[in-house]
Amino acid sequence: MTYLFIGMTVGGIIGFTVGGLAAAFKAAIKEIERLDKEVSDAHKIDPIIKG
């Protein structure tokens, strides 16, 4: 029973870590896409501000 508890605890920690990293990676990709769009939009507006 103790080994079962230890195995489930270790498995839970590993699963939580892998799931957390996957969620962080997905959020990072979305943030990079948002920033790329913002930079692209800024370059379109930039000549008007300088002019």
C-alpha positions in Angstrom: 0.0 0.0 0.0 2.9 2.3 0.8 4.4 1.6 -2.6 1.1 2.4 -4.3 0.9 5.7 -2.5 4.5 6.6 -3.4 4.0 5.6 -7.0 0.8 7.6 -7.3 2.5 10.6 -5.7 5.5 10.4 -8.1 3.2 9.9 -11.1 1.1 12.9 -10.0 4.1 15.1 -9.7 5.5 14.1 -13.1 2.1 14.5 -14.7 1.6 17.9 -13.2 5.0 19.0 -14.3 4.6 17.8 -17.9 1.1 19.2 -18.1 2.2 22.6 -16.7 5.1 22.8 -19.2 2.8 21.9 -22.0 0.3 24.6 -21.0 3.2 27.2 -20.6 4.5 26.3 -24.0 1.1 26.8 -25.6 0.6 30.1 -23.9 4.1 31.2 -25.0 3.3 30.4 -28.6 0.1 32.5 -28.4 2.0 35.4 -26.8 4.7 35.3 -29.5 2.0 35.4 -32.2 0.3 38.3 -30.5 3.6 40.2 -30.2 4.5 39.5 -33.8 1.1 41.0 -34.9 1.6 44.0 -32.6 5.1 44.7 -34.1 3.7 44.3 -37.6 0.9 46.8 -36.9 3.4 49.2 -35.3 5.6 49.1 -38.5 2.5 50.0 -40.6 1.7 53.0 -38.4 5.3 54.1 -37.8 5.8 56.3 -41.0 2.7 58.4 -40.1 4.2 59.2 -36.6 7.6 60.1 -38.1 6.0 62.2 -40.9 
